[in-house]
Amino acid sequence: MIAVLKHELRSYFHSFTAYVFGAFFLVIIGIGALLYNLQAAVSNFEYVLSFASIIYVVIVPLLTMRVIAEERKQRTDQLMYALPLSTMQVVLGKYLALLALYLVPILIICAYPLIFSFFGEVYLPVSYGTIVAAFLMGAALLAVGMFLSSLTENQGLAAGLGVAVILFNYYSVSLAEYFSATARGSLIVILLCVIAIALLTRALTQNQTFATMVWAVLCFIICVLYLTDASRFENLVPNVMKRLSLFEQLNVFASGVFDLTAVVYFLSVAGFFVFLTVQSLEKRRYL
């Protein structure tokens, strides 16, 4: 795993990837600090991170689109299976390299609240709590982007999928208002999600029978719950969309609340999509 980590870091820092990513990230944060902290004379640095969170829609897909997709395109991914490493170790090596690359600009912006504290009253616990939340949210989004990169050998497609998924998550709270709050409407949306889960299971396992069983079991459970008490489905989809928004969890920290539940959620999302990436690569081992 350490060898994969060193190789990935070397490739990032021997090319323009690390420098372009870091520069773009810091420029956007700098613009936010200019607007909120300098021009508006507001000392709350956490507002800057909340304002600049839209940049994840761009930087995460650009950073993760090649991490596995490029190797699949060049067929060098087959070399990973010949290494004396498990697929989990290879994926963790690549993921930790992404986290290390992402951590560099995060550490730099840690100096911003201290600098602003010389010119105004800055509540450092909130500022640094929000920075920690921004790092954890980025870690979760990087795991999502790496998984999407493992699904295709086309870097453009991987980036496009990443932009679409992260953009949907960013606007999920606003979009929740347009989903039906009725029990029947929630049931329809949930059944569509079950179909998507079954298709994803089919893609990862290459087992039609198992995917069909997953679809049938989930549909049965959902229908039983609906028939026994339909009222529990009212407002379910809008509420779930709001709760699943990674960006909304970041805004909770920016409002001055250190939410341990959000920390667990960030870590769970990261772990879940790293696991899915491992399963995606394991599937290709036997193709």
N, C-alpha and C positions, 0 to 999 in steps of 0.2 A: 504493500500500500504506500509506503514511504517513497519507493522508487517511482510509482505512478504520480504521486504528489509532486516530487521534484521535477519530473519530466514535464508535467503540465505547467508548473510555475515557470520553468525555463522557457517554454514555448510562448507563454504570455508576455514575459518581460524581455524576451529577445525579439519580439515583434512590437507593433504599435498598439496591440490590443489593450494592454494594461494602462498605457499612458493616455490613449484616447478615452477609455472608460473613466479613468480617474479625473482627467481634465474636464470632461463633459459633466460628470457628477458634481465636481466642485464649482464649476461655472454656474450651474443651476442653483446650487445652494447659495452661492455668492449673490446671485440676482435676488433670490428670496430675502437674504439678509439685508440687501440694499433697500428693498421695498418696505420690509416690515420693521427692521431694526434701525436703519439709518434715516431713511426718508420720512417714515412715519413716526420715528422716535419711540418705538416700542421695544422694550428690553426682553420680551418673551421669545427666546430662540425656538421653543417648541412649535410656534406658529410657522416658522420657516420650514421645518421638516414636514409639517402637515401640508403646507402649500406646495412643496417640491415633490411630494409623493407621486405625482403624475409621471415623473420621469422614469419610474420603474416600468411603465408600459413600454418604454423604448429601450432602456439599457439592459433589462433582463433578457429579452429575446435576442438582442444583438450579442450579448455575452454568452448565451447558452446554445445558440443555434448550431454552432459548429462542434460542440464538445463531443458529441457522438455521431451526429449526422455526417460530418465530414469523414470520419473514419469508416462509416458504412459505405459512403460513396467511393472512397479510394480502396475499399476492401481491406484496409489495415485492421479492421475490427477483428478479423479472424486471428490476428497475432495475439490478441488479448486472451483468447481461449487456449493458446499454447504456453502462456506464462504460468509459472508455478504459484499462481495466485487465484483465489476464488473470485467469482464475479462480484461479490459483495466488496471485496478489497479493492478491486479496480474501480468500481463506482464510487466508493468512499474516497479513494485517492483523487479522482476527478472532482468530486463535490467539495472536498476540503480545499483543493486548489482554487475553486471558484470563491469559496468563503474567504480565503486568504487575500485574494485579489480585491474582493469587495470590502474587506476590513481596512485596507490601507486608507482610502478616502474617509472612512468612518472615523478612524483614529485622528485624522487631520482636523475634521470638523469638531472634534472634542475640545479643541482649543478655543472655538468661537465663543461659547458661553463665558469662559474665563476672561476673554478680551472684552466682551460687552459689559462684564461686571465692573470694569474700571470706570465705565461711563454711565452706569445706571444700576438700578436694583434688579438683579437677575436671580430668580429662584432656581438655584442650581439643581436640586433634586428632581424637579420637573423636567428641566432641560436634559439632564443626563438620563433620566428615566425614559424620555422620548427617544433619545439617541439609541439606547439599548433596544427599545421596541422597534425602531427603524431597522436596526441590524437583524433582529429576529424575523421581521417581516420580509426583509430582503433574502434571508436564508430560506424561508419558505417558498418565496417566488422563484429563487434559483433552482430549488428542487423540482418545482413544477416545470420550469423551462427545460431542465435536463431530461426530464421524462418525455416531454414532447419531442425533444431532439432525438431520443432513442426510437421514436416511432417511424422515422422517415430518413432517407438518405439525402433529401433535398433540403439544403440549408434555408432557402427562401421560404419553403413551406413550413419548416420548423419555426422560423421567425414569425411568419404570418399567424400560425396557430398560437404562438406565445402572446403576440399582441392582442389577438381576439380574446383569449382566455383571461389575460390580466386586465384588459379594458373592461370586459364584462364584470369582473370582480370589483373593479374600481367604481363602476356605476351601478352596481347591484342594488345598493340602497335606494337610489333614485328609480331604478327600473322596477323595484318591488311594488311601487305604487300603481303600476300598469297591469299587474297580475291580479287575476280574480281572487277575491277574498272569500268566495263561497266555498263550501265543502266540496261540491262537485268540481269546481274549477281546480281546486288543489289536488283532487284525486286524479284528474286528467294529466296535470303537469307531473305528478309523482310517477304515474304509470309510464309516461314518456321517458322520465329519468331512469326507470327500471330497464326500459329497452336499451338505453344508452349504456347502462352498466353491463347488460348482457352482451352487447356488441363489443365492449371493451374487454370483457372476460374472454370472449371468443378470440379476439385479436391477440391477447396475451398468452392464452393457453393452447390455441389451435385445437380446441376440443369442443366440437359442436354440442355433444351430449351434455357436457358439464355446463356450458353456457345456457342451454335450454333449461336445465334443472335450476340454475340460479334464477333465471327469469320466472319460472313457474312458482318456485318457493316464495320469492319476493312478492309476486302478484297475489298469491294466495293469502299471505300475511296481511298485505295492505287491504285487500278486499274484505277480509274478516274484520279488521279494525274499523273499516268504514261502515260495514253493515251493523256492527254492534253499537257503534256510537259515532255517527257522522259529524257531530258537533266538534269533535276534536280536530277535524280537518279544516275548520274555518280559520282563515287568516294564517294557515300553516305555511304556505309557500312564501308569502311576503316576509313573515317572521324569520323563516329559515334563511332567506336570501340576505336579510340584514345581519343575522348572526354569523353567516359564513364569509362576510366581507372582511378580508385582511386589512384593508385600508380603514375601515370603520373602527377596528380594534386599535389601530395606530392613533386615530383621533381621540380615543378614550384616554390614552396616555397624554396627548397634547392638552387635554382639558384638565390635567392635574391629578388623574387617578392612576395609580399603579395597579393594574388589573392582573392578578396572577392567573386568572382563567385565560386571558388573552395570551400570556406567555406559554401556557400549556398548549393552547390552540396553535400558535406559531410552530412550536416544536413538533406537534403531532402532524401538521401538514407537511413539514419538512421530512420527517421520518417516513410518512406514508408514501410520498412520491419518490423518495430514494428507494424504498422497497419496490415500488412499481417499476422503476428503472431497472433494478436488478432482475425482476421477472421478465421484463421486455428483452433484455440481453440474454437471459437464460433460454428464452424461447428460440432465439436465433442460433444458439449453440447446436441445437438438434435439427435444424432445418437443412 
